[in-house]
Amino acid sequence: QVQLVESGGGLVQAGDSLRLPCAASGRTFSNYAMGWFRQAPGKERDFVSGINWRGDRTHYADSVKGRFTISRDNAKNTVTLQMNNLKPEDTAVYHCAAGRAFGATDGASYNYWGQGTQVTVSS
């Protein structure tokens, strides 16, 4: 019931900021918890952040806590990952995802996925 398209990726330098919006289509967007995952070349997919369907509860991986902020605007059918103080180790393909269970860090708990956007952070 949800189609997701993320964008906003690019090449930045360490310490820079980047904003990744994810546009959703579908009548039931507001009923889903949303998450962001990332996958670097040769590595497994890692959980980055999650937000519940109301947008009043958030969850972050320790590696990004204090630097990244997830938010959503159900009226506009968007979820956004604001990334500050980027580090080279943040380099990865970032995917937004929709699921039914807030707080899940397992990608299998999410039912819908965007195509991904590349984030590259140089030193």
C-alpha positions as CSV (number, residue, x, y, z in Angstrom):
1,Q,0.0,0.0,0.0
2,V,3.0,2.3,0.2
3,Q,5.4,3.4,-2.6
4,L,8.6,5.1,-1.4
5,V,11.1,7.3,-3.3
6,E,14.1,8.8,-1.5
7,S,16.4,11.5,-2.8
8,G,18.8,14.1,-1.6
9,G,22.0,12.0,-1.7
10,G,25.3,13.3,-3.0
11,L,28.9,13.9,-2.4
12,V,29.9,16.0,0.6
13,Q,32.9,16.5,2.8
14,A,33.3,15.4,6.4
15,G,31.4,17.8,8.8
16,D,28.9,18.8,6.2
17,S,25.1,18.2,6.4
18,L,22.7,16.5,4.1
19,R,19.0,16.1,4.0
20,L,17.3,13.0,2.7
21,P,13.6,13.3,1.9
22,C,11.5,10.2,1.3
23,A,8.3,10.8,-0.6
24,A,5.5,8.3,-0.1
25,S,2.4,7.5,-2.1
26,G,-0.6,5.5,-0.8
27,R,-3.6,6.1,1.2
28,T,-2.3,4.4,4.4
29,F,1.1,6.2,4.8
30,S,0.2,7.6,8.2
31,N,-0.5,4.1,9.5
32,Y,3.1,2.9,9.1
33,A,6.2,3.3,11.1
34,M,9.1,4.5,9.0
35,G,12.7,3.6,9.1
36,W,16.0,4.5,7.5
37,F,18.7,1.9,6.7
38,R,22.0,2.1,5.0
39,Q,24.3,-0.3,3.3
40,A,28.0,0.3,2.5
41,P,29.8,-1.7,-0.3
42,G,30.6,-5.2,0.9
43,K,28.8,-4.7,4.2
44,E,25.4,-5.8,5.5
45,R,22.4,-3.5,5.7
46,D,22.3,-1.5,9.0
47,F,19.5,0.2,10.8
48,V,19.9,4.0,11.1
49,S,16.7,5.5,12.5
50,G,13.0,4.8,13.0
51,I,9.9,6.9,13.7
52,N,6.4,5.8,14.7
53,W,3.3,6.5,12.8
54,R,2.4,9.6,14.8
55,G,5.9,11.0,14.5
56,D,6.3,11.6,18.3
57,R,8.7,8.7,19.0
58,T,12.1,8.2,17.4
59,H,14.9,5.7,17.6
60,Y,18.5,6.0,16.4
61,A,21.5,3.7,16.0
62,D,24.3,4.6,18.4
63,S,26.5,5.5,15.5
64,V,24.3,8.4,14.4
65,K,22.7,9.5,17.6
66,G,23.2,13.2,18.2
67,R,24.0,13.8,14.5
68,F,21.0,12.5,12.6
69,T,17.3,13.5,13.0
70,I,14.3,11.7,11.6
71,S,11.0,13.4,11.1
72,R,7.8,12.9,9.2
73,D,5.0,15.0,7.9
74,N,2.0,12.8,7.3
75,A,0.0,15.6,5.7
76,K,2.7,15.8,3.0
77,N,3.4,12.1,2.9
78,T,7.1,12.5,3.6
79,V,9.7,11.3,6.0
80,T,13.1,13.0,6.2
81,L,16.5,12.1,7.5
82,Q,18.5,15.2,8.4
83,M,22.2,14.3,8.7
84,N,24.6,16.6,10.3
85,N,28.4,16.4,11.0
86,L,28.7,13.7,8.4
87,K,31.7,11.3,8.6
88,P,33.3,9.1,6.0
89,E,31.9,6.0,7.7
90,D,28.4,7.4,6.9
91,T,29.1,6.6,3.2
92,A,26.4,4.2,2.0
93,V,23.3,3.7,0.0
94,Y,20.4,5.0,2.2
95,H,17.0,3.4,2.0
96,C,13.8,4.5,3.6
97,A,11.3,1.8,4.6
98,A,7.8,1.4,5.9
99,G,6.6,-1.2,8.4
100,R,4.0,-1.9,11.0
101,A,6.2,-2.1,14.1
102,F,8.0,0.9,15.5
103,G,11.4,0.3,16.9
104,A,12.3,-2.6,14.7
105,T,15.9,-2.7,13.7
106,D,15.6,-5.8,11.5
107,G,15.0,-5.0,7.9
108,A,12.7,-8.0,7.6
109,S,10.2,-6.1,9.8
110,Y,9.7,-3.6,7.1
111,N,7.4,-4.3,4.1
112,Y,8.1,-1.5,1.7
113,W,11.4,0.0,0.5
114,G,12.6,2.9,-1.6
115,Q,15.2,2.4,-4.3
116,G,18.0,4.0,-2.3
117,T,20.1,7.2,-2.6
118,Q,23.9,7.3,-2.5
119,V,25.6,9.3,0.2
120,T,29.3,9.7,-0.1
121,V,31.3,11.6,2.5
122,S,34.9,12.4,1.8
123,S,37.6,13.2,4.4
